[in-house]
Amino acid sequence: MGNHTAVSTFLLWGFSSFQDLQNLLFAVIFVSHVTIVAANMSIMVAIKLSHNLHTPMYFFLCGLSFSETCTSMVVIPRMLVDLISENKTISLPECATQMFFFLGLAANNCFIMAAMSYDRYTAIHSPLHYHTLMTRKTCLLLMVASWVVGFLISLCIVITIFNLSFCDLNTIQHFFCDISPVVCLACDYTSYHETAIFVLSAFVLVGSFILIMISYVFIVFIVMKMPSAKRRYKAFSTCSSHLTVVSIHYGFACFVYLRPKDSDSFPEDMLMAVTYTVLTPLLNPIVYSLRNKEMQIALRKSLGSVIRFFLQMTDKRPLNIFKN
C-alpha cells in the first residue's frame, strides 16, 4: 500500500464551510454524544440488573446498544476535536482504522437486527419451544457471527480502498473517513473497484434486510391466522420497536451507500451521515424504552439503584473524614 501512495495524510474538511456555526455544532453534537452513551449504557445496565430481562430479545438489544455506542465512539469524538481544532489532518493508517471500525460496527448492527427479527419469528411461531430453540449458546453464536462477518466484510472493503493510489488531492469532503469521499480521491479507482465495494455493501444492507423481511413475512402469516384480536395485537406490539428501528436504520444507510455517487452528492451524504451517526444511536434506546413497559420498569429500578448507591457513598464520606 505504501509503495503506491503519494499522499500520506488527508484533510477532513467536514463542517469547515460553516465557520460561524462551529461552536453551536460542537455544543449540539457534544450533548447528543453524551446522551447517546448515557442512554445506551442505561439500556445495558438495566438489562444486566433485571433478571426478567435475561431473555434472547434483550440479549440482542444489549448487543445492539453496545455496538451503537461503539459506532458513535469511532466517529463523534474525532468530529468534536475537528470542530474546535485548526489541524484537521488524519494519516492514512488512522483513516483506514477509522473506516474499518465504523464499517465493521455498522455491518454488525445490520446482522444483529436480522438476528432480532429471527428471534421474534421464533417467539411467535413456536412459543412453547422458544427457550429450547433460542438457547444461550444459539444467541451467543448469532452474536459472534454478526461481529465476525461484519468485520470481515469491513476488512475486504478497507483493503480494496487503501490498495488504491492517492495523489494530488487529499481533502475528504466529510467529517470522517467514509467510503465515497475517500475513493473519489484515488487516481486509479475503476469500475471494478466500484462494483466490488457495491457488492460488499449490498451484501450487508440488502442481504440482512432480506433476512429481516423473510422473518416478518412469516410473522404476518402466523399472526393473521390467530383467532383472537388481542393475541394479534400483542404479537405485533412485540415487533413494533424493532420495525421502527429497522426502518430508520436501513432508510438512511441505503440512501447513502446504495445510490449512484457523484461529487455533488457529498453534502447530502454528509447530512445523512450526521443522522445515522448521531440521531439513530439516540433513537434506538428511546424507541425501545418508550414502547416497552418491561424496559421502562427496569430503567426505573436501575436508576433507583444508582441513586441509592450514590446516597450511601455520600452518607459514608463524612464518617470516614471524622474517623481520620
Secondary structure, 3 states (H helix, E strand, C coil): CHHHCCCCEEEECCCCCCHHHHHHHHHHHHHHHHHHHHHHHHHHHHHHHCHHHCCHHHHHHHHHHHHHHHHHHHHHHHHHHHHHCCCCEEEHHHHHHHHHHHHHHHHHHHHHHHHHHHHHHHHHHCHHHHHHHCCHHHHHHHHHHHHHHHHHHHHHHHHHHHCCCECCCCEECCCCCCHHHHHCCECCCCHHHHHHHHHHHHHHHHHHHHHHHHHHHHHHHHHHCCCCHHHHHHHHHHHHHHHHHHHHHHHHHHHHHCCCCCHHHHHHHHHHHHHHHHHHHHHHHHHHHHCCHHHHHHHHHHHHHHHHHHHHHHHHHHHHHHHC
